[in-house]
Amino acid sequence: MASIKDVAAEAGVSVATVSRVLNDHPSVSPAARAQVLAAVETLGYRPNAVARSLRTDQTRTLGLVISDVLNPYFTELARSVEEEARALGYSVIIGNADERPELQDHHVRTLLDRRIDGLLVSPTDGGSPLMLDAARAGTPMVFVDRWIPGMDVPVVRADGRTAVRDLVAHLHALGHRRLAIIAGPAATTTGSERVAAFREALQEYGLPLPDAYIGQGDFQAASGRRVTEEFLDLPEPPEVVFAADNLMALGALDAIRARGMRVPDDIALAAFDDIAWFVHTDPPITAIAQPTPELGRAAVRALVDRIEGRPPQSVTLPARLVVRRSCGESRGEPPYPHPSPQRSNT
């Protein structure tokens, strides 16, 4: 492997000149710069990123801690984060918290030890002394999708309240009156916010939300299955189950089918967090779609602004209702297509 000395010899310049060219120093003449770049190309030289980080105090690396890598929503989010970071000249190291606060903090600690330039986190709970200390110490940080209340950290998220209201209006128009929700963990902002939005929307239509119609899940499929079984065992089961994330919706679907029941003939099903799979279920599932690629790109841009000394901005984007056929919609109408992930090269 070629060294910086080899490049200097090939270009007929000093090692210091090569270093200046590689670090974009303005003092190098155009002719010398051209010689060095030609030598780099000829020898296939690649700078040592670790050594460079020691000189510049930057690693050009971002950390991303997501809540659950098995959740298609977070997988798509991670992909858009990686694409945008690469476009801006950064690499990304990803940690999977698996919805466990202790594992989340393990990844955060490891990433900080690796001297990342900034940190993107989707918190698994409502508090983390480690992240609070890191933010107070000046670590560039942005929350994405979820956030920790009270921390002075920019948040990039989707606002699902209007979409939840649209869903309840849609269900009411279809004649449904007994609506239940499989909630996410109350310790997460998305878990508590979606229940509150659902309750408020039901109140607008004069519909009750009995305690028996609020099932506590954990954003995992098994909890969706368990809560749905509890709903189906009630003396008066709900007419609709609204799962507050996609994995819990799939668990709910498993529980319904295990009873020999059909969606929507026996019970309707809707979900928060639209995924490509929902188009291919029978029937296709009505869901609330978040602008996932846009959230990932906006989060990276906010973090890079923070790293590079520009004031970062919190970003809130709208979610939207995607109507399909799992709630008793007319079979004569074609299902709405799942929005294709948008890619950006900028």
Phi and psi in degrees as a GROMACS rama.xvg file:
@    title "Ramachandran Plot"
@    xaxis  label "Phi"
@    yaxis  label "Psi"
@TYPE xy
-67.1844  147.214  ALA-2
-108.631  172.404  SER-3
-65.1884  -29.5023  ILE-4
-66.8786  -37.9847  LYS-5
-62.7895  -41.1217  ASP-6
-63.2301  -43.4869  VAL-7
-60.9888  -43.2481  ALA-8
-65.3904  -43.0091  ALA-9
-63.6208  -38.2726  GLU-10
-84.9476  -13.6569  ALA-11
71.5888  33.6771  GLY-12
-131.096  177.063  VAL-13
-81.1727  161.568  SER-14
-61.0034  -36.6449  VAL-15
-61.829  -38.1984  ALA-16
-66.4906  -41.5984  THR-17
-59.6891  -44.2497  VAL-18
-60.4621  -41.5338  SER-19
-63.7387  -40.8587  ARG-20
-63.4043  -45.8008  VAL-21
-65.8528  -24.3726  LEU-22
-102.827  14.1298  ASN-23
56.9439  38.8461  ASP-24
-74.3239  134.563  HIS-25
-73.7787  -8.80121  PRO-26
-80.4566  -6.31184  SER-27
-85.2805  135.804  VAL-28
-68.8109  153.748  SER-29
-57.165  -37.7084  PRO-30
-65.688  -45.1456  ALA-31
-65.8911  -39.4619  ALA-32
-61.0252  -43.2114  ARG-33
-63.6061  -39.4167  ALA-34
-63.5224  -44.5013  GLN-35
-64.8472  -45.5093  VAL-36
-64.8066  -35.6371  LEU-37
-65.4088  -40.7066  ALA-38
-66.1239  -39.5011  ALA-39
-59.0636  -43.5693  VAL-40
-67.4427  -42.6185  GLU-41
-63.2347  -43.5122  THR-42
-88.4706  -9.14775  LEU-43
65.9056  34.0625  GLY-44
-71.3147  136.913  TYR-45
-125.082  122.089  ARG-46
-60.5694  149.494  PRO-47
-78.6469  108.637  ASN-48
-63.3155  -36.7641  ALA-49
-65.44  -45.7778  VAL-50
-62.8917  -40.2215  ALA-51
-63.328  -39.4134  ARG-52
-63.3343  -31.8116  SER-53
-67.321  -31.8806  LEU-54
-80.7067  -37.8878  ARG-55
-98.0814  -10.796  THR-56
63.5965  24.2187  ASP-57
-133.991  144.099  GLN-58
-108.5  -7.0973  THR-59
54.8795  37.8704  ARG-60
-129.955  135.433  THR-61
-111.088  147.755  LEU-62
-102.799  140.492  GLY-63
-130.178  120.145  LEU-64
-112.255  112.082  VAL-65
-104.329  159.168  ILE-66
-75.2599  -35.3668  SER-67
-160.735  109.022  ASP-68
-68.122  -20.2639  VAL-69
-79.2799  -13.1095  LEU-70
-80.2179  119.621  ASN-71
-57.0628  -29.5453  PRO-72
-60.6832  -47.7989  TYR-73
-73.2027  -28.6381  PHE-74
-63.4941  -44.9073  THR-75
-66.7743  -38.1379  GLU-76
-61.1785  -45.7719  LEU-77
-61.5971  -38.9208  ALA-78
-63.7165  -44.342  ARG-79
-67.807  -34.6173  SER-80
-62.181  -46.5469  VAL-81
-63.7442  -41.3586  GLU-82
-63.8312  -46.1881  GLU-83
-68.0398  -40.6317  GLU-84
-61.2162  -43.9927  ALA-85
-62.1119  -39.5027  ARG-86
-63.7164  -27.777  ALA-87
-96.6173  7.70708  LEU-88
87.3287  21.2549  GLY-89
-119.135  151.403  TYR-90
-100.831  163.856  SER-91
-129.84  132.967  VAL-92
-108.411  127.735  ILE-93
-109.336  134.907  ILE-94
-119.276  136.471  GLY-95
-102.718  115.643  ASN-96
-80.5321  -17.9242  ALA-97
55.1622  34.8758  ASP-98
58.3324  27.5249  GLU-99
-119.236  118.014  ARG-100
-57.2795  -39.0675  PRO-101
-67.9349  -34.3213  GLU-102
-73.5784  -35.6664  LEU-103
-57.0644  -48.9062  GLN-104
-67.7805  -31.915  ASP-105
-59.9556  -46.2403  HIS-106
-66.5565  -41.4641  HIS-107
-60.268  -45.2491  VAL-108
-62.4773  -42.8014  ARG-109
-64.0666  -42.6809  THR-110
-65.7122  -40.3288  LEU-111
-64.1219  -38.021  LEU-112
-64.601  -26.6954  ASP-113
-84.995  4.59691  ARG-114
62.8596  41.444  ARG-115
-61.5452  156.442  ILE-116
-80.5511  -25.7344  ASP-117
-164.99  165.723  GLY-118
-132.57  128.465  LEU-119
-107.567  130.962  LEU-120
-138.831  138.071  VAL-121
-109.568  94.889  SER-122
-61.5021  143.541  PRO-123
-87.1368  -12.6347  THR-124
-151.099  -175.752  ASP-125
-88.1451  6.1909  GLY-126
-164.306  140.468  GLY-127
-150.072  105.314  SER-128
-56.0368  -32.8542  PRO-129
-63.7407  -47.1684  LEU-130
-68.7999  -34.6951  MET-131
-62.6993  -44.5718  LEU-132
-63.4806  -41.2358  ASP-133
-63.9036  -41.5459  ALA-134
-66.127  -41.5319  ALA-135
-65.524  -28.7208  ARG-136
-79.7216  -3.8377  ALA-137
96.8697  9.19115  GLY-138
-64.7262  122.663  THR-139
-59.8641  126.974  PRO-140
-147.059  144.218  MET-141
-138.544  134.859  VAL-142
-90.1118  140.318  PHE-143
-129.449  132.312  VAL-144
74.3049  -57.7028  ASP-145
-114.486  168.306  ARG-146
-152.909  169.741  TRP-147
-109.85  111.534  ILE-148
-56.4068  140.965  PRO-149
90.4654  -12.7075  GLY-150
-89.7459  135.377  MET-151
-83.1348  71.4361  ASP-152
-133.158  133.054  VAL-153
-58.8504  146.502  PRO-154
-123.876  130.634  VAL-155
-113.867  119.173  VAL-156
-154.077  168.239  ARG-157
-104.524  142.518  ALA-158
-96.9143  109.69  ASP-159
-95.5645  1.56486  GLY-160
-61.6584  -45.1368  ARG-161
-64.6676  -40.0396  THR-162
-66.5639  -38.3967  ALA-163
-64.3743  -40.9212  VAL-164
-62.1459  -41.375  ARG-165
-63.0578  -37.7893  ASP-166
-64.4957  -47.29  LEU-167
-62.6177  -40.5334  VAL-168
-61.2913  -40.5341  ALA-169
-64.0131  -44.9337  HIS-170
-66.459  -39.4226  LEU-171
-63.2942  -42.0735  HIS-172
-64.7607  -27.7369  ALA-173
-80.4696  -5.3205  LEU-174
98.0938  5.14815  GLY-175
-79.4976  139.017  HIS-176
-128.348  -24.3521  ARG-177
-103.817  98.7065  ARG-178
-113.817  130.84  LEU-179
-120.466  159.632  ALA-180
-131.225  136.792  ILE-181
-95.1764  107.368  ILE-182
-87.1345  152.263  ALA-183
-81.8015  176.407  GLY-184
-56.287  131.694  PRO-185
-64.4328  -21.5938  ALA-186
-75.2556  -12.2333  ALA-187
-97.8434  147.995  THR-188
-65.5105  -38.3326  THR-189
-68.691  -35.3886  THR-190
-62.1907  -49.8765  GLY-191
-72.2089  -36.6321  SER-192
-66.7122  -39.5496  GLU-193
-70.1298  -35.9316  ARG-194
-65.1656  -44.0026  VAL-195
-62.0807  -42.3066  ALA-196
-65.08  -39.2893  ALA-197
-65.4326  -45.1165  PHE-198
-61.913  -45.4407  ARG-199
-62.2277  -40.6538  GLU-200
-66.6536  -39.5643  ALA-201
-63.1551  -40.0351  LEU-202
-60.8018  -35.6457  GLN-203
-61.4005  -28.0722  GLU-204
-103.43  10.661  TYR-205
67.9615  27.011  GLY-206
-101.319  138.461  LEU-207
-80.7899  160.811  PRO-208
-130.355  84.1023  LEU-209
-61.7299  154.12  PRO-210
-55.8864  -35.3021  ASP-211
-65.7853  -17.4947  ALA-212
-98.341  9.92384  TYR-213
-115.394  108.005  ILE-214
-104.136  134.122  GLY-215
-88.4822  112.952  GLN-216
-109.628  -173.39  GLY-217
-136.864  25.7379  ASP-218
66.6118  19.0784  PHE-219
-118.524  152.278  GLN-220
-60.7733  -39.5163  ALA-221
-59.6028  -37.6036  ALA-222
-69.8708  -35.1585  SER-223
-63.2466  -37.9667  GLY-224
-66.9535  -46.2809  ARG-225
-62.7131  -47.3822  ARG-226
-64.8689  -40.0457  VAL-227
-64.538  -38.9752  THR-228
-59.8173  -39.0177  GLU-229
-65.6483  -40.1132  GLU-230
-61.3696  -44.4307  PHE-231
-69.1447  -20.7728  LEU-232
-86.0681  -6.03742  ASP-233
-67.8003  150.698  LEU-234
-56.7167  -35.5744  PRO-235
-127.587  88.6721  GLU-236
-64.7107  157.084  PRO-237
-68.6084  158.914  PRO-238
-85.6255  -24.5422  GLU-239
-135.412  137.107  VAL-240
-111.324  122.506  VAL-241
-107.533  111.969  PHE-242
-91.4942  131.03  ALA-243
-79.8885  4.42505  ALA-244
-158.379  170.552  ASP-245
-69.9315  -38.9522  ASN-246
-65.6542  -39.8823  LEU-247
-66.3875  -31.0221  MET-248
-65.7124  -40.8722  ALA-249
-65.8137  -37.6348  LEU-250
-63.4625  -40.2141  GLY-251
-62.339  -42.1908  ALA-252
-61.5633  -40.494  LEU-253
-60.1202  -44.8293  ASP-254
-64.3538  -40.8662  ALA-255
-63.93  -45.7739  ILE-256
-68.4215  -33.2602  ARG-257
-63.9265  -24.9949  ALA-258
-85.9749  1.46151  ARG-259
75.4916  20.1265  GLY-260
-98.7119  160.771  MET-261
-121.107  145.798  ARG-262
-99.6129  129.96  VAL-263
-99.326  8.57508  PRO-264
-59.3061  -41.1653  ASP-265
-99.2216  -33.0216  ASP-266
-159.288  141.482  ILE-267
-90.5103  156.822  ALA-268
-140.476  133.196  LEU-269
-137.488  161.998  ALA-270
-142.197  151.985  ALA-271
-93.1317  143.066  PHE-272
79.7883  88.5488  ASP-273
-70.7744  142.417  ASP-274
-136.572  160.733  ILE-275
-59.8216  -31.7115  ALA-276
-59.4967  -32.2416  TRP-277
-62.1945  -24.0438  PHE-278
-69.5347  -28.734  VAL-279
-99.1023  -2.58983  HIS-280
-76.1821  164.885  THR-281
-120.952  104.962  ASP-282
-83.4641  165.333  PRO-283
-60.2028  142.679  PRO-284
-92.1738  129.698  ILE-285
-68.7655  132.151  THR-286
-151.01  163.444  ALA-287
-99.406  122.719  ILE-288
-100.361  131.72  ALA-289
-94.9202  151.009  GLN-290
-80.144  68.375  PRO-291
-58.3461  -50.0068  THR-292
-58.9328  -40.148  PRO-293
-65.6575  -36.4564  GLU-294
-63.1761  -44.7107  LEU-295
-61.6223  -44.9459  GLY-296
-66.2358  -42.3955  ARG-297
-64.0427  -37.1285  ALA-298
-64.3159  -42.8172  ALA-299
-64.4071  -43.9786  VAL-300
-63.1547  -39.5306  ARG-301
-63.8638  -40.9978  ALA-302
-68.8348  -42.1052  LEU-303
-65.2763  -36.5368  VAL-304
-57.5171  -44.793  ASP-305
-63.8207  -42.7951  ARG-306
-64.5273  -41.2798  ILE-307
-92.5459  12.9608  GLU-308
87.9021  9.09371  GLY-309
-96.4451  149.615  ARG-310
-68.4342  120.093  PRO-311
-77.3315  152.793  PRO-312
-121.499  138.271  GLN-313
-69.6166  149.416  SER-314
-132.214  130.384  VAL-315
-123.42  123.154  THR-316
-114.559  151.678  LEU-317
-80.8018  141.78  PRO-318
-90.3373  167.417  ALA-319
-144.297  152.811  ARG-320
-82.1593  130.966  LEU-321
-113.811  110.016  VAL-322
-87.1622  127.045  VAL-323
-126.379  -123.059  ARG-324
-133.676  12.6221  ARG-325
-88.1058  1.71517  SER-326
-120.122  15.6784  CYS-327
93.4392  18.1637  GLY-328
-64.9977  159.208  GLU-329
-61.1877  131.125  SER-330
-73.8988  -10.6964  ARG-331
-78.3821  -11.2013  GLY-332
-100.295  135.088  GLU-333
-69.089  144.805  PRO-334
-67.5173  148.301  PRO-335
-68.5513  138.342  TYR-336
-72.5717  151.149  PRO-337
-68.4503  132.592  HIS-338
-63.6689  130.717  PRO-339
-70.088  137.3  SER-340
-55.8266  132.595  PRO-341
-90.9973  133.759  GLN-342
-108.35  148.122  ARG-343
-133.259  137.448  SER-344
-105.595  11.823  ASN-345
